[in-house]
């Protein structure tokens, strides 16, 4: 899977917020939260109850808003 590795959910949420994403209000009692970014038609979905986000979920959630892994790496180095 390349350089992708699990990261803490809180860090990924902070990354999403730094990319101008915002969490949508929950419509049902499900365990996943949906995030949106202006200009996106598709939502970013993560399960905030988990301690870490798996590599595959990171990869797909970066592809939705056209972000690259390098953007996430740069954020994590700050």
N, CA, C and O atoms as a Tripos MOL2 file, in Angstrom:
@<TRIPOS>MOLECULE
protein
  312   311    78     0     0
PROTEIN
NO_CHARGES

@<TRIPOS>ATOM
      1 N           0.8280   -1.1920    0.0000 N.3       1 UNK1
      2 CA          0.0000    0.0000    0.0000 C.3       1 UNK1
      3 C           0.8660    1.2470    0.0000 C.2       1 UNK1
      4 O           0.3570    2.3460    0.2230 O.2       1 UNK1
      5 N           2.1370    1.1060   -0.2400 N.am      2 UNK2
      6 CA          3.0110    2.2820   -0.3100 C.3       2 UNK2
      7 C           3.3630    2.8090    1.0640 C.2       2 UNK2
      8 O           3.5980    2.0360    1.9920 O.2       2 UNK2
      9 N           3.4000    4.1160    1.1930 N.am      3 UNK3
     10 CA          3.7600    4.7450    2.4630 C.3       3 UNK3
     11 C           2.5880    4.9000    3.4140 C.2       3 UNK3
     12 O           2.7490    5.4230    4.5170 O.2       3 UNK3
     13 N           1.4290    4.4600    3.0070 N.am      4 UNK4
     14 CA          0.2600    4.5900    3.8680 C.3       4 UNK4
     15 C           0.4100    3.6840    5.0830 C.2       4 UNK4
     16 O           0.7990    2.5220    4.9690 O.2       4 UNK4
     17 N           0.0960    4.2350    6.2350 N.am      5 UNK5
     18 CA          0.1030    3.4730    7.4830 C.3       5 UNK5
     19 C          -1.0130    4.0410    8.3560 C.2       5 UNK5
     20 O          -1.4390    5.1760    8.1410 O.2       5 UNK5
     21 N          -1.4890    3.2860    9.3230 N.am      6 UNK6
     22 CA         -2.5740    3.8120   10.1570 C.3       6 UNK6
     23 C          -2.1380    5.0960   10.8730 C.2       6 UNK6
     24 O          -0.9920    5.2200   11.3030 O.2       6 UNK6
     25 N          -3.0620    6.0390   10.9920 N.am      7 UNK7
     26 CA         -2.7860    7.2430   11.7790 C.3       7 UNK7
     27 C          -3.9310    7.4430   12.7690 C.2       7 UNK7
     28 O          -5.0290    6.9190   12.5800 O.2       7 UNK7
     29 N          -3.6670    8.1910   13.8020 N.am      8 UNK8
     30 CA         -4.6730    8.4690   14.8290 C.3       8 UNK8
     31 C          -5.8570    9.1980   14.2050 C.2       8 UNK8
     32 O          -5.6930   10.0800   13.3630 O.2       8 UNK8
     33 N          -7.0370    8.8140   14.6340 N.am      9 UNK9
     34 CA         -8.2500    9.4180   14.1000 C.3       9 UNK9
     35 C          -8.2820   10.9140   14.3720 C.2       9 UNK9
     36 O          -8.6790   11.6940   13.5060 O.2       9 UNK9
     37 N          -7.8680   11.3210   15.5650 N.am     10 UNK10
     38 CA         -7.8760   12.7510   15.8930 C.3      10 UNK10
     39 C          -6.9850   13.5570   14.9570 C.2      10 UNK10
     40 O          -7.3400   14.6690   14.5660 O.2      10 UNK10
     41 N          -5.8360   13.0070   14.5960 N.am     11 UNK11
     42 CA         -4.9410   13.7000   13.6630 C.3      11 UNK11
     43 C          -5.5750   13.8240   12.2800 C.2      11 UNK11
     44 O          -5.4570   14.8600   11.6270 O.2      11 UNK11
     45 N          -6.2430   12.7670   11.8410 N.am     12 UNK12
     46 CA         -6.8740   12.8160   10.5320 C.3      12 UNK12
     47 C          -8.0110   13.8340   10.5120 C.2      12 UNK12
     48 O          -8.2130   14.5170    9.5080 O.2      12 UNK12
     49 N          -8.7520   13.9410   11.6120 N.am     13 UNK13
     50 CA         -9.8190   14.9370   11.7110 C.3      13 UNK13
     51 C          -9.2370   16.3480   11.6510 C.2      13 UNK13
     52 O          -9.7920   17.2190   10.9810 O.2      13 UNK13
     53 N          -8.1250   16.5780   12.3450 N.am     14 UNK14
     54 CA         -7.4740   17.8890   12.2890 C.3      14 UNK14
     55 C          -6.9920   18.1950   10.8770 C.2      14 UNK14
     56 O          -7.0570   19.3390   10.4270 O.2      14 UNK14
     57 N          -6.5070   17.1650   10.1760 N.am     15 UNK15
     58 CA         -6.0890   17.3440    8.7950 C.3      15 UNK15
     59 C          -7.2710   17.7410    7.9180 C.2      15 UNK15
     60 O          -7.1590   18.6540    7.1000 O.2      15 UNK15
     61 N          -8.4010   17.0600    8.0860 N.am     16 UNK16
     62 CA         -9.5900   17.4020    7.3100 C.3      16 UNK16
     63 C         -10.0200   18.8420    7.5720 C.2      16 UNK16
     64 O         -10.3740   19.5730    6.6470 O.2      16 UNK16
     65 N          -9.9860   19.2410    8.8440 N.am     17 UNK17
     66 CA        -10.3620   20.6110    9.1810 C.3      17 UNK17
     67 C          -9.4030   21.6180    8.5500 C.2      17 UNK17
     68 O          -9.8290   22.6920    8.1260 O.2      17 UNK17
     69 N          -8.1230   21.2870    8.4830 N.am     18 UNK18
     70 CA         -7.1540   22.1940    7.8690 C.3      18 UNK18
     71 C          -7.3500   22.3070    6.3560 C.2      18 UNK18
     72 O          -6.8910   23.2670    5.7360 O.2      18 UNK18
     73 N          -8.0320   21.3240    5.7670 N.am     19 UNK19
     74 CA         -8.3260   21.3310    4.3300 C.3      19 UNK19
     75 C          -9.7130   21.9100    4.0510 C.2      19 UNK19
     76 O         -10.2680   21.6920    2.9740 O.2      19 UNK19
     77 N         -10.2710   22.6400    5.0060 N.am     20 UNK20
     78 CA        -11.5700   23.3100    4.8720 C.3      20 UNK20
     79 C         -12.7350   22.3340    4.7750 C.2      20 UNK20
     80 O         -13.7540   22.6340    4.1520 O.2      20 UNK20
     81 N         -12.5820   21.1640    5.3930 N.am     21 UNK21
     82 CA        -13.6810   20.2100    5.4570 C.3      21 UNK21
     83 C         -14.4580   20.4490    6.7470 C.2      21 UNK21
     84 O         -13.9070   20.9390    7.7330 O.2      21 UNK21
     85 N         -15.7200   20.1060    6.7320 N.am     22 UNK22
     86 CA        -16.5480   20.2520    7.9210 C.3      22 UNK22
     87 C         -17.4120   19.0080    8.0830 C.2      22 UNK22
     88 O         -17.7820   18.3510    7.1100 O.2      22 UNK22
     89 N         -17.7220   18.7040    9.3440 N.am     23 UNK23
     90 CA        -18.5080   17.5070    9.6360 C.3      23 UNK23
     91 C         -19.9890   17.8140    9.4720 C.2      23 UNK23
     92 O         -20.4840   18.8320    9.9550 O.2      23 UNK23
     93 N         -20.6770   16.9330    8.7950 N.am     24 UNK24
     94 CA        -22.1220   17.0700    8.6080 C.3      24 UNK24
     95 C         -22.8500   16.5490    9.8410 C.2      24 UNK24
     96 O         -22.3710   15.6240   10.4980 O.2      24 UNK24
     97 N         -24.0000   17.1310   10.1610 N.am     25 UNK25
     98 CA        -24.7740   16.6070   11.2980 C.3      25 UNK25
     99 C         -25.2570   15.1890   11.0020 C.2      25 UNK25
    100 O         -25.5490   14.8410    9.8580 O.2      25 UNK25
    101 N         -25.3330   14.3900   12.0440 N.am     26 UNK26
    102 CA        -25.7790   12.9960   11.8770 C.3      26 UNK26
    103 C         -27.2730   12.9620   11.5780 C.2      26 UNK26
    104 O         -28.0630   13.6890   12.1800 O.2      26 UNK26
    105 N         -27.6420   12.0980   10.6320 N.am     27 UNK27
    106 CA        -29.0500   11.9350   10.2790 C.3      27 UNK27
    107 C         -29.6430   10.6910   10.9190 C.2      27 UNK27
    108 O         -30.8610   10.5690   11.0530 O.2      27 UNK27
    109 N         -28.7770    9.7760   11.3110 N.am     28 UNK28
    110 CA        -29.2610    8.5400   11.9210 C.3      28 UNK28
    111 C         -28.3010    8.1390   13.0320 C.2      28 UNK28
    112 O         -27.3340    8.8490   13.3080 O.2      28 UNK28
    113 N         -28.5610    7.0340   13.6500 N.am     29 UNK29
    114 CA        -27.7470    6.5780   14.7660 C.3      29 UNK29
    115 C         -26.5550    5.7390   14.3600 C.2      29 UNK29
    116 O         -26.0580    4.9620   15.1760 O.2      29 UNK29
    117 N         -26.0800    5.8620   13.1410 N.am     30 UNK30
    118 CA        -24.9520    5.0580   12.6730 C.3      30 UNK30
    119 C         -23.6500    5.4320   13.3590 C.2      30 UNK30
    120 O         -23.5890    6.4170   14.0940 O.2      30 UNK30
    121 N         -22.6140    4.6500   13.1190 N.am     31 UNK31
    122 CA        -21.3310    4.8640   13.7810 C.3      31 UNK31
    123 C         -20.3570    5.6930   12.9450 C.2      31 UNK31
    124 O         -19.2840    6.0520   13.4310 O.2      31 UNK31
    125 N         -20.7070    5.9970   11.7150 N.am     32 UNK32
    126 CA        -19.8130    6.7490   10.8410 C.3      32 UNK32
    127 C         -20.2410    8.2070   10.7600 C.2      32 UNK32
    128 O         -21.4260    8.5340   10.8320 O.2      32 UNK32
    129 N         -19.2430    9.0740   10.6080 N.am     33 UNK33
    130 CA        -19.5080   10.4930   10.4220 C.3      33 UNK33
    131 C         -19.1330   10.8630    8.9980 C.2      33 UNK33
    132 O         -18.2050   10.3030    8.4150 O.2      33 UNK33
    133 N         -19.8690   11.8140    8.4540 N.am     34 UNK34
    134 CA        -19.6260   12.2700    7.0900 C.3      34 UNK34
    135 C         -19.0470   13.6750    7.1340 C.2      34 UNK34
    136 O         -19.4970   14.5320    7.8940 O.2      34 UNK34
    137 N         -18.0450   13.8870    6.3040 N.am     35 UNK35
    138 CA        -17.3780   15.1740    6.1840 C.3      35 UNK35
    139 C         -17.5700   15.6790    4.7690 C.2      35 UNK35
    140 O         -17.6570   14.8900    3.8270 O.2      35 UNK35
    141 N         -17.6350   16.9600    4.6210 N.am     36 UNK36
    142 CA        -17.8590   17.5820    3.3200 C.3      36 UNK36
    143 C         -16.8510   18.7070    3.1430 C.2      36 UNK36
    144 O         -16.3330   19.2520    4.1180 O.2      36 UNK36
    145 N         -16.5870   19.0390    1.9190 N.am     37 UNK37
    146 CA        -15.7080   20.1540    1.5720 C.3      37 UNK37
    147 C         -16.3960   20.9220    0.4520 C.2      37 UNK37
    148 O         -16.9390   20.3020   -0.4630 O.2      37 UNK37
    149 N         -16.3910   22.2540    0.4950 N.am     38 UNK38
    150 CA        -17.0480   23.0090   -0.5730 C.3      38 UNK38
    151 C         -16.5370   22.5710   -1.9490 C.2      38 UNK38
    152 O         -15.3330   22.4400   -2.1670 O.2      38 UNK38
    153 N         -17.4650   22.3500   -2.8590 N.am     39 UNK39
    154 CA        -17.1180   21.9330   -4.2120 C.3      39 UNK39
    155 C         -17.0970   20.4360   -4.4260 C.2      39 UNK39
    156 O         -16.9710   19.9860   -5.5650 O.2      39 UNK39
    157 N         -17.2150   19.6500   -3.3750 N.am     40 UNK40
    158 CA        -17.2150   18.1870   -3.5110 C.3      40 UNK40
    159 C         -18.6400   17.6650   -3.6240 C.2      40 UNK40
    160 O         -19.5320   18.1260   -2.9110 O.2      40 UNK40
    161 N         -18.8530   16.7180   -4.5060 N.am     41 UNK41
    162 CA        -20.1670   16.0880   -4.6230 C.3      41 UNK41
    163 C         -20.2660   14.8770   -3.7040 C.2      41 UNK41
    164 O         -21.3540   14.5070   -3.2650 O.2      41 UNK41
    165 N         -19.1320   14.2710   -3.4200 N.am     42 UNK42
    166 CA        -19.0990   13.0470   -2.6180 C.3      42 UNK42
    167 C         -18.6360   13.3760   -1.2030 C.2      42 UNK42
    168 O         -17.8420   14.2940   -0.9960 O.2      42 UNK42
    169 N         -19.1390   12.6200   -0.2350 N.am     43 UNK43
    170 CA        -18.7520   12.8430    1.1590 C.3      43 UNK43
    171 C         -17.5470   11.9930    1.5390 C.2      43 UNK43
    172 O         -17.2780   10.9550    0.9350 O.2      43 UNK43
    173 N         -16.8280   12.4610    2.5570 N.am     44 UNK44
    174 CA        -15.7340   11.7060    3.1540 C.3      44 UNK44
    175 C         -16.3310   11.0360    4.3860 C.2      44 UNK44
    176 O         -16.9470   11.7050    5.2160 O.2      44 UNK44
    177 N         -16.1560    9.7400    4.5110 N.am     45 UNK45
    178 CA        -16.7720    8.9930    5.6010 C.3      45 UNK45
    179 C         -15.6950    8.3600    6.4690 C.2      45 UNK45
    180 O         -14.8140    7.6520    5.9790 O.2      45 UNK45
    181 N         -15.7850    8.6290    7.7690 N.am     46 UNK46
    182 CA        -14.8620    7.9840    8.7110 C.3      46 UNK46
    183 C         -15.6330    7.5660    9.9580 C.2      46 UNK46
    184 O         -16.6910    8.1120   10.2740 O.2      46 UNK46
    185 N         -15.0810    6.6000   10.6430 N.am     47 UNK47
    186 CA        -15.6600    6.1390   11.9020 C.3      47 UNK47
    187 C         -14.8150    6.7290   13.0230 C.2      47 UNK47
    188 O         -13.7090    6.2590   13.2900 O.2      47 UNK47
    189 N         -15.3360    7.7500   13.6720 N.am     48 UNK48
    190 CA        -14.5680    8.4780   14.6710 C.3      48 UNK48
    191 C         -14.3950    7.7150   15.9710 C.2      48 UNK48
    192 O         -13.5700    8.1010   16.7980 O.2      48 UNK48
    193 N         -15.1480    6.6440   16.1750 N.am     49 UNK49
    194 CA        -15.0180    5.8490   17.3950 C.3      49 UNK49
    195 C         -13.7330    5.0250   17.3950 C.2      49 UNK49
    196 O         -13.2580    4.6330   18.4610 O.2      49 UNK49
    197 N         -13.1660    4.7570   16.2280 N.am     50 UNK50
    198 CA        -11.9230    3.9930   16.1400 C.3      50 UNK50
    199 C         -10.7370    4.8630   16.5450 C.2      50 UNK50
    200 O         -10.7540    6.0760   16.3400 O.2      50 UNK50
    201 N          -9.7210    4.2490   17.1150 N.am     51 UNK51
    202 CA         -8.5250    4.9920   17.5200 C.3      51 UNK51
    203 C          -7.6560    5.3740   16.3400 C.2      51 UNK51
    204 O          -7.0050    6.4180   16.3500 O.2      51 UNK51
    205 N          -7.6470    4.5200   15.3160 N.am     52 UNK52
    206 CA         -6.8120    4.7640   14.1380 C.3      52 UNK52
    207 C          -7.6180    4.5570   12.8650 C.2      52 UNK52
    208 O          -8.5990    3.8140   12.8340 O.2      52 UNK52
    209 N          -7.1730    5.2380   11.8210 N.am     53 UNK53
    210 CA         -7.7780    5.0820   10.4990 C.3      53 UNK53
    211 C          -6.8780    4.1230    9.7130 C.2      53 UNK53
    212 O          -5.6780    4.3730    9.5950 O.2      53 UNK53
    213 N          -7.4340    3.0280    9.1710 N.am     54 UNK54
    214 CA         -6.6220    2.0690    8.4090 C.3      54 UNK54
    215 C          -6.0800    2.6740    7.1090 C.2      54 UNK54
    216 O          -6.6680    3.6110    6.5680 O.2      54 UNK54
    217 N          -4.9660    2.1450    6.6130 N.am     55 UNK55
    218 CA         -4.3390    2.6910    5.4040 C.3      55 UNK55
    219 C          -5.2700    2.7870    4.1940 C.2      55 UNK55
    220 O          -5.2410    3.7850    3.4740 O.2      55 UNK55
    221 N          -6.0900    1.7660    3.9610 N.am     56 UNK56
    222 CA         -6.9700    1.8020    2.7960 C.3      56 UNK56
    223 C          -7.9910    2.9370    2.9010 C.2      56 UNK56
    224 O          -8.3160    3.5730    1.8980 O.2      56 UNK56
    225 N          -8.4950    3.1920    4.1100 N.am     57 UNK57
    226 CA         -9.4600    4.2740    4.3080 C.3      57 UNK57
    227 C          -8.7860    5.6330    4.1150 C.2      57 UNK57
    228 O          -9.3990    6.5580    3.5830 O.2      57 UNK57
    229 N          -7.5520    5.7540    4.5360 N.am     58 UNK58
    230 CA         -6.8070    7.0000    4.3100 C.3      58 UNK58
    231 C          -6.6890    7.2470    2.8160 C.2      58 UNK58
    232 O          -6.9390    8.3510    2.3330 O.2      58 UNK58
    233 N          -6.3040    6.2030    2.0890 N.am     59 UNK59
    234 CA         -6.1130    6.3360    0.6380 C.3      59 UNK59
    235 C          -7.3980    6.7840   -0.0540 C.2      59 UNK59
    236 O          -7.3690    7.7270   -0.8450 O.2      59 UNK59
    237 N          -8.5140    6.1340    0.2250 N.am     60 UNK60
    238 CA         -9.7670    6.4870   -0.4360 C.3      60 UNK60
    239 C         -10.2740    7.8540    0.0210 C.2      60 UNK60
    240 O         -10.8470    8.5960   -0.7770 O.2      60 UNK60
    241 N         -10.0700    8.1960    1.2910 N.am     61 UNK61
    242 CA        -10.5320    9.4930    1.7770 C.3      61 UNK61
    243 C          -9.6640   10.6420    1.2820 C.2      61 UNK61
    244 O         -10.1190   11.7860    1.2800 O.2      61 UNK61
    245 N          -8.4500   10.3800    0.8710 N.am     62 UNK62
    246 CA         -7.6290   11.4150    0.2500 C.3      62 UNK62
    247 C          -7.9990   11.5850   -1.2220 C.2      62 UNK62
    248 O          -7.9010   12.6890   -1.7570 O.2      62 UNK62
    249 N          -8.4200   10.5140   -1.8790 N.am     63 UNK63
    250 CA         -8.7880   10.5910   -3.2910 C.3      63 UNK63
    251 C         -10.0780   11.3890   -3.5000 C.2      63 UNK63
    252 O         -10.2220   12.0690   -4.5160 O.2      63 UNK63
    253 N         -11.0020   11.3150   -2.5650 N.am     64 UNK64
    254 CA        -12.2830   12.0100   -2.7180 C.3      64 UNK64
    255 C         -12.1080   13.5170   -2.9060 C.2      64 UNK64
    256 O         -12.6810   14.0740   -3.8420 O.2      64 UNK64
    257 N         -11.3290   14.2050   -2.0410 N.am     65 UNK65
    258 CA        -11.1480   15.6530   -2.2470 C.3      65 UNK65
    259 C          -9.9320   15.9910   -3.1180 C.2      65 UNK65
    260 O          -9.4680   17.1300   -3.0950 O.2      65 UNK65
    261 N          -9.4130   15.0360   -3.8760 N.am     66 UNK66
    262 CA         -8.2450   15.2410   -4.7450 C.3      66 UNK66
    263 C          -7.0150   15.7070   -3.9730 C.2      66 UNK66
    264 O          -6.2790   16.5790   -4.4340 O.2      66 UNK66
    265 N          -6.7980   15.1250   -2.8040 N.am     67 UNK67
    266 CA         -5.5920   15.4050   -2.0260 C.3      67 UNK67
    267 C          -4.5900   14.2900   -2.2680 C.2      67 UNK67
    268 O          -4.9500   13.1930   -2.6940 O.2      67 UNK67
    269 N          -3.3390   14.5850   -1.9920 N.am     68 UNK68
    270 CA         -2.2730   13.6030   -2.1690 C.3      68 UNK68
    271 C          -1.7310   13.1950   -0.8050 C.2      68 UNK68
    272 O          -1.9000   13.9040    0.1870 O.2      68 UNK68
    273 N          -1.0790   12.0390   -0.7780 N.am     69 UNK69
    274 CA         -0.4760   11.5640    0.4680 C.3      69 UNK69
    275 C           0.5670   12.5620    0.9650 C.2      69 UNK69
    276 O           0.7700   12.6910    2.1720 O.2      69 UNK69
    277 N           1.2310   13.2700    0.0460 N.am     70 UNK70
    278 CA          2.2450   14.2610    0.4290 C.3      70 UNK70
    279 C           1.6150   15.3940    1.2310 C.2      70 UNK70
    280 O           2.2610   15.9440    2.1230 O.2      70 UNK70
    281 N           0.3610   15.7550    0.9310 N.am     71 UNK71
    282 CA         -0.3390   16.7900    1.7010 C.3      71 UNK71
    283 C          -0.5200   16.3400    3.1480 C.2      71 UNK71
    284 O          -0.3260   17.1200    4.0810 O.2      71 UNK71
    285 N          -0.8890   15.0900    3.3200 N.am     72 UNK72
    286 CA         -1.0580   14.5510    4.6680 C.3      72 UNK72
    287 C           0.2840   14.4700    5.3830 C.2      72 UNK72
    288 O           0.3750   14.8260    6.5580 O.2      72 UNK72
    289 N           1.3280   14.0080    4.6990 N.am     73 UNK73
    290 CA          2.6560   13.9270    5.3130 C.3      73 UNK73
    291 C           3.1410   15.2910    5.7650 C.2      73 UNK73
    292 O           3.6850   15.4300    6.8600 O.2      73 UNK73
    293 N           2.9460   16.3040    4.9220 N.am     74 UNK74
    294 CA          3.3740   17.6620    5.2620 C.3      74 UNK74
    295 C           2.6320   18.1520    6.5110 C.2      74 UNK74
    296 O           3.2300   18.7890    7.3780 O.2      74 UNK74
    297 N           1.3390   17.8570    6.6010 N.am     75 UNK75
    298 CA          0.5620   18.2440    7.7730 C.3      75 UNK75
    299 C           1.0630   17.5440    9.0260 C.2      75 UNK75
    300 O           1.1640   18.1630   10.0860 O.2      75 UNK75
    301 N           1.3810   16.2460    8.9120 N.am     76 UNK76
    302 CA          1.8260   15.4750   10.0760 C.3      76 UNK76
    303 C           3.2010   15.9190   10.5630 C.2      76 UNK76
    304 O           3.5100   15.7570   11.7430 O.2      76 UNK76
    305 N           4.0290   16.4710    9.6880 N.am     77 UNK77
    306 CA          5.3530   16.9210   10.0970 C.3      77 UNK77
    307 C           5.3150   18.2340   10.8670 C.2      77 UNK77
    308 O           6.2750   18.5760   11.5580 O.2      77 UNK77
    309 N           4.2160   18.9690   10.7540 N.am     78 UNK78
    310 CA          4.0960   20.2560   11.4670 C.3      78 UNK78
    311 C           4.0560   20.0580   12.9510 C.2      78 UNK78
    312 O           3.9570   21.0300   13.7010 O.2      78 UNK78
@<TRIPOS>BOND
     1     1     2 1
     2     2     3 1
     3     3     4 2
     4     3     5 am
     5     5     6 1
     6     6     7 1
     7     7     8 2
     8     7     9 am
     9     9    10 1
    10    10    11 1
    11    11    12 2
    12    11    13 am
    13    13    14 1
    14    14    15 1
    15    15    16 2
    16    15    17 am
    17    17    18 1
    18    18    19 1
    19    19    20 2
    20    19    21 am
    21    21    22 1
    22    22    23 1
    23    23    24 2
    24    23    25 am
    25    25    26 1
    26    26    27 1
    27    27    28 2
    28    27    29 am
    29    29    30 1
    30    30    31 1
    31    31    32 2
    32    31    33 am
    33    33    34 1
    34    34    35 1
    35    35    36 2
    36    35    37 am
    37    37    38 1
    38    38    39 1
    39    39    40 2
    40    39    41 am
    41    41    42 1
    42    42    43 1
    43    43    44 2
    44    43    45 am
    45    45    46 1
    46    46    47 1
    47    47    48 2
    48    47    49 am
    49    49    50 1
    50    50    51 1
    51    51    52 2
    52    51    53 am
    53    53    54 1
    54    54    55 1
    55    55    56 2
    56    55    57 am
    57    57    58 1
    58    58    59 1
    59    59    60 2
    60    59    61 am
    61    61    62 1
    62    62    63 1
    63    63    64 2
    64    63    65 am
    65    65    66 1
    66    66    67 1
    67    67    68 2
    68    67    69 am
    69    69    70 1
    70    70    71 1
    71    71    72 2
    72    71    73 am
    73    73    74 1
    74    74    75 1
    75    75    76 2
    76    75    77 am
    77    77    78 1
    78    78    79 1
    79    79    80 2
    80    79    81 am
    81    81    82 1
    82    82    83 1
    83    83    84 2
    84    83    85 am
    85    85    86 1
    86    86    87 1
    87    87    88 2
    88    87    89 am
    89    89    90 1
    90    90    91 1
    91    91    92 2
    92    91    93 am
    93    93    94 1
    94    94    95 1
    95    95    96 2
    96    95    97 am
    97    97    98 1
    98    98    99 1
    99    99   100 2
   100    99   101 am
   101   101   102 1
   102   102   103 1
   103   103   104 2
   104   103   105 am
   105   105   106 1
   106   106   107 1
   107   107   108 2
   108   107   109 am
   109   109   110 1
   110   110   111 1
   111   111   112 2
   112   111   113 am
   113   113   114 1
   114   114   115 1
   115   115   116 2
   116   115   117 am
   117   117   118 1
   118   118   119 1
   119   119   120 2
   120   119   121 am
   121   121   122 1
   122   122   123 1
   123   123   124 2
   124   123   125 am
   125   125   126 1
   126   126   127 1
   127   127   128 2
   128   127   129 am
   129   129   130 1
   130   130   131 1
   131   131   132 2
   132   131   133 am
   133   133   134 1
   134   134   135 1
   135   135   136 2
   136   135   137 am
   137   137   138 1
   138   138   139 1
   139   139   140 2
   140   139   141 am
   141   141   142 1
   142   142   143 1
   143   143   144 2
   144   143   145 am
   145   145   146 1
   146   146   147 1
   147   147   148 2
   148   147   149 am
   149   149   150 1
   150   150   151 1
   151   151   152 2
   152   151   153 am
   153   153   154 1
   154   154   155 1
   155   155   156 2
   156   155   157 am
   157   157   158 1
   158   158   159 1
   159   159   160 2
   160   159   161 am
   161   161   162 1
   162   162   163 1
   163   163   164 2
   164   163   165 am
   165   165   166 1
   166   166   167 1
   167   167   168 2
   168   167   169 am
   169   169   170 1
   170   170   171 1
   171   171   172 2
   172   171   173 am
   173   173   174 1
   174   174   175 1
   175   175   176 2
   176   175   177 am
   177   177   178 1
   178   178   179 1
   179   179   180 2
   180   179   181 am
   181   181   182 1
   182   182   183 1
   183   183   184 2
   184   183   185 am
   185   185   186 1
   186   186   187 1
   187   187   188 2
   188   187   189 am
   189   189   190 1
   190   190   191 1
   191   191   192 2
   192   191   193 am
   193   193   194 1
   194   194   195 1
   195   195   196 2
   196   195   197 am
   197   197   198 1
   198   198   199 1
   199   199   200 2
   200   199   201 am
   201   201   202 1
   202   202   203 1
   203   203   204 2
   204   203   205 am
   205   205   206 1
   206   206   207 1
   207   207   208 2
   208   207   209 am
   209   209   210 1
   210   210   211 1
   211   211   212 2
   212   211   213 am
   213   213   214 1
   214   214   215 1
   215   215   216 2
   216   215   217 am
   217   217   218 1
   218   218   219 1
   219   219   220 2
   220   219   221 am
   221   221   222 1
   222   222   223 1
   223   223   224 2
   224   223   225 am
   225   225   226 1
   226   226   227 1
   227   227   228 2
   228   227   229 am
   229   229   230 1
   230   230   231 1
   231   231   232 2
   232   231   233 am
   233   233   234 1
   234   234   235 1
   235   235   236 2
   236   235   237 am
   237   237   238 1
   238   238   239 1
   239   239   240 2
   240   239   241 am
   241   241   242 1
   242   242   243 1
   243   243   244 2
   244   243   245 am
   245   245   246 1
   246   246   247 1
   247   247   248 2
   248   247   249 am
   249   249   250 1
   250   250   251 1
   251   251   252 2
   252   251   253 am
   253   253   254 1
   254   254   255 1
   255   255   256 2
   256   255   257 am
   257   257   258 1
   258   258   259 1
   259   259   260 2
   260   259   261 am
   261   261   262 1
   262   262   263 1
   263   263   264 2
   264   263   265 am
   265   265   266 1
   266   266   267 1
   267   267   268 2
   268   267   269 am
   269   269   270 1
   270   270   271 1
   271   271   272 2
   272   271   273 am
   273   273   274 1
   274   274   275 1
   275   275   276 2
   276   275   277 am
   277   277   278 1
   278   278   279 1
   279   279   280 2
   280   279   281 am
   281   281   282 1
   282   282   283 1
   283   283   284 2
   284   283   285 am
   285   285   286 1
   286   286   287 1
   287   287   288 2
   288   287   289 am
   289   289   290 1
   290   290   291 1
   291   291   292 2
   292   291   293 am
   293   293   294 1
   294   294   295 1
   295   295   296 2
   296   295   297 am
   297   297   298 1
   298   298   299 1
   299   299   300 2
   300   299   301 am
   301   301   302 1
   302   302   303 1
   303   303   304 2
   304   303   305 am
   305   305   306 1
   306   306   307 1
   307   307   308 2
   308   307   309 am
   309   309   310 1
   310   310   311 1
   311   311   312 2
@<TRIPOS>SUBSTRUCTURE
     1 UNK1         2 RESIDUE 1 A UNK
     2 UNK2         6 RESIDUE 1 A UNK
     3 UNK3        10 RESIDUE 1 A UNK
     4 UNK4        14 RESIDUE 1 A UNK
     5 UNK5        18 RESIDUE 1 A UNK
     6 UNK6        22 RESIDUE 1 A UNK
     7 UNK7        26 RESIDUE 1 A UNK
     8 UNK8        30 RESIDUE 1 A UNK
     9 UNK9        34 RESIDUE 1 A UNK
    10 UNK10       38 RESIDUE 1 A UNK
    11 UNK11       42 RESIDUE 1 A UNK
    12 UNK12       46 RESIDUE 1 A UNK
    13 UNK13       50 RESIDUE 1 A UNK
    14 UNK14       54 RESIDUE 1 A UNK
    15 UNK15       58 RESIDUE 1 A UNK
    16 UNK16       62 RESIDUE 1 A UNK
    17 UNK17       66 RESIDUE 1 A UNK
    18 UNK18       70 RESIDUE 1 A UNK
    19 UNK19       74 RESIDUE 1 A UNK
    20 UNK20       78 RESIDUE 1 A UNK
    21 UNK21       82 RESIDUE 1 A UNK
    22 UNK22       86 RESIDUE 1 A UNK
    23 UNK23       90 RESIDUE 1 A UNK
    24 UNK24       94 RESIDUE 1 A UNK
    25 UNK25       98 RESIDUE 1 A UNK
    26 UNK26      102 RESIDUE 1 A UNK
    27 UNK27      106 RESIDUE 1 A UNK
    28 UNK28      110 RESIDUE 1 A UNK
    29 UNK29      114 RESIDUE 1 A UNK
    30 UNK30      118 RESIDUE 1 A UNK
    31 UNK31      122 RESIDUE 1 A UNK
    32 UNK32      126 RESIDUE 1 A UNK
    33 UNK33      130 RESIDUE 1 A UNK
    34 UNK34      134 RESIDUE 1 A UNK
    35 UNK35      138 RESIDUE 1 A UNK
    36 UNK36      142 RESIDUE 1 A UNK
    37 UNK37      146 RESIDUE 1 A UNK
    38 UNK38      150 RESIDUE 1 A UNK
    39 UNK39      154 RESIDUE 1 A UNK
    40 UNK40      158 RESIDUE 1 A UNK
    41 UNK41      162 RESIDUE 1 A UNK
    42 UNK42      166 RESIDUE 1 A UNK
    43 UNK43      170 RESIDUE 1 A UNK
    44 UNK44      174 RESIDUE 1 A UNK
    45 UNK45      178 RESIDUE 1 A UNK
    46 UNK46      182 RESIDUE 1 A UNK
    47 UNK47      186 RESIDUE 1 A UNK
    48 UNK48      190 RESIDUE 1 A UNK
    49 UNK49      194 RESIDUE 1 A UNK
    50 UNK50      198 RESIDUE 1 A UNK
    51 UNK51      202 RESIDUE 1 A UNK
    52 UNK52      206 RESIDUE 1 A UNK
    53 UNK53      210 RESIDUE 1 A UNK
    54 UNK54      214 RESIDUE 1 A UNK
    55 UNK55      218 RESIDUE 1 A UNK
    56 UNK56      222 RESIDUE 1 A UNK
    57 UNK57      226 RESIDUE 1 A UNK
    58 UNK58      230 RESIDUE 1 A UNK
    59 UNK59      234 RESIDUE 1 A UNK
    60 UNK60      238 RESIDUE 1 A UNK
    61 UNK61      242 RESIDUE 1 A UNK
    62 UNK62      246 RESIDUE 1 A UNK
    63 UNK63      250 RESIDUE 1 A UNK
    64 UNK64      254 RESIDUE 1 A UNK
    65 UNK65      258 RESIDUE 1 A UNK
    66 UNK66      262 RESIDUE 1 A UNK
    67 UNK67      266 RESIDUE 1 A UNK
    68 UNK68      270 RESIDUE 1 A UNK
    69 UNK69      274 RESIDUE 1 A UNK
    70 UNK70      278 RESIDUE 1 A UNK
    71 UNK71      282 RESIDUE 1 A UNK
    72 UNK72      286 RESIDUE 1 A UNK
    73 UNK73      290 RESIDUE 1 A UNK
    74 UNK74      294 RESIDUE 1 A UNK
    75 UNK75      298 RESIDUE 1 A UNK
    76 UNK76      302 RESIDUE 1 A UNK
    77 UNK77      306 RESIDUE 1 A UNK
    78 UNK78      310 RESIDUE 1 A UNK
